[in-house]
């Protein structure tokens, strides 16, 4: 397999996951905005690191709509859903011969549908339907990969990209939203705004999962535990870094070499595996997550260096 | 106007249906236009979903269109194919002998058959390829020979393509589509399969590696996904299970070519390149090329990597060399050519030039190095102004043009907006040469979808058809 193939598959995984995460985040935010007051948009803006630009812009009501457009269809935003899908498709198209027809066709179908929707009148474009399409079809694409791709290095790189992106997304959502809801970092359930906290869970599609696991009312510490430390929750940071580590090990076995990226992947996995949520709050969630997110970024750089992706 | 064309379905004796087409005629008779229209729409959807697209040059970056596919197959009888097969093999053997000679001793020039300047002054001549001993003496490993039919027994070679001929992916995909859409038609007629092309191509590529004694690593070199034929490059690499590489994936060290992989460098033995000569090696050819690999020609000259098709093949397939091919067959093989050339006037000859200028309205004039149906004049279908404009070009550089009589290309029933109607077609079979010659039955049939048009190129609004070579003279037995 070529290095350029590894790179394309890795980024295809990242972009697809990015589009999927953004779609879910917007959906949760919109639902939240329907049932409460107005700061949701600011929270979302913060997740994408655009709080300041956002505060300067228009009236509250228009803000959410324009933010959503920025995240969904804006050509100037390289991480907008439409641009992410376009980038994933470009990566896939360059690797047509290295992915299965099923993966290619489901991704191409999504791109064709988005293109068709965008050709119409922007004013009447149904954003909700577009987001729904992205969510559904992304599941199809990852599903097609799951059941049809050869379990070889190419698959490892695709998985690596997707799980690293997802670990980063979940970490960022938890970090930003927790801070907004509890600037003092207090994990107690006192004076808890039920809607705001269930929205946070909805961002990673885990409202029902929470009830299933804890069978109790919402509690910030448990929310943080679920999103960060639960290995059995497929969007938790722990689960994602476990998968990153697993794929790194498979590559190391195939190549017979190990490097800094392998060490860091193992260390991050172990850190989450053996962390206890009460200890995390002793250090401070913001501190713990800040360190974690920084290390995920370093891991991403190291993977690039080690496998000639850059 | 052009003489009445030979219709491959309806030109039987007294206008009856010709034997090989009986199955198709029956099928058309019992299939409603609505059904055909529904099928046609299904096909378009299939091609789009698969991303079997074609980015036309000059169109907006990244724009992708599909080449129209006509659902009525073009049928070739078994004995017709036997005849074509023999003729094609012979012609390609002669072209390969010529290329070996042109970059070697140039015996054919010394024998007074082809003037030496025809080779040496040719813009496509690659001096660095002189004296190379290529495995098996093969230069044109993949040749696309464009044929036209004008009568029951009359086939002509219109053009040889021995640089980087494309279109074979459509042969394979068109067949896939037809089997899906009209299984009943396959059941009624016995058609020779084409699906083994990729296997034969891989075998051919492997057979021309310089290095024996170890498994050759074969790769396909593409200019990248903005190239109009990118789909085909990816398709063939996938079918053969080889790496699809860009110039940036390869490098040369100590005259050996390697590809970059996460495991480290891996040696490359044969490069099936779909990049033009000029862009292959910035050190040896165009220095501004980003598509090639620095040092590639050095590795070739050192006998460490073989490049397929060979460099400098353009001296054998431009439209002025074309006129010499029958002579090549006689000279190198000592045989009479089986396939005929279209009579051709060379505008660099005073008599021919004079004739061409006087008869522009009746004939077809082409650029010597033109391709894709551009830079040509089809006299009978051109306006007076177009003819005058072209005459000016011709006068400025007579040696840049050749001319041929306007042939009445055969027609095949084709499903167009008005229903089923005859449209002109040509045929491009693909001839593989390695240790042996292999030709997958049939080839790419291109069809001019505009009524009366003789230009079949996809860049000029042409479409394609599935080409069926019948397994035996079955149709006659019925």
Interface residues (C-beta under 8 A of the other chain):
Chain A: X1 X2 X3 X4 X5 X6 X90 X93 X94 X96 X97 X98 X101 X104 X105 X108 X109 X112 X153 X251 X254 X255 X307 X308
Chain B: X48 X49 X50 X51 X224 X225 X230 X231 X234 X235 X237 X238 X243 X244 X245 X246 X248 X249 X259 X260 X261 X262 X263
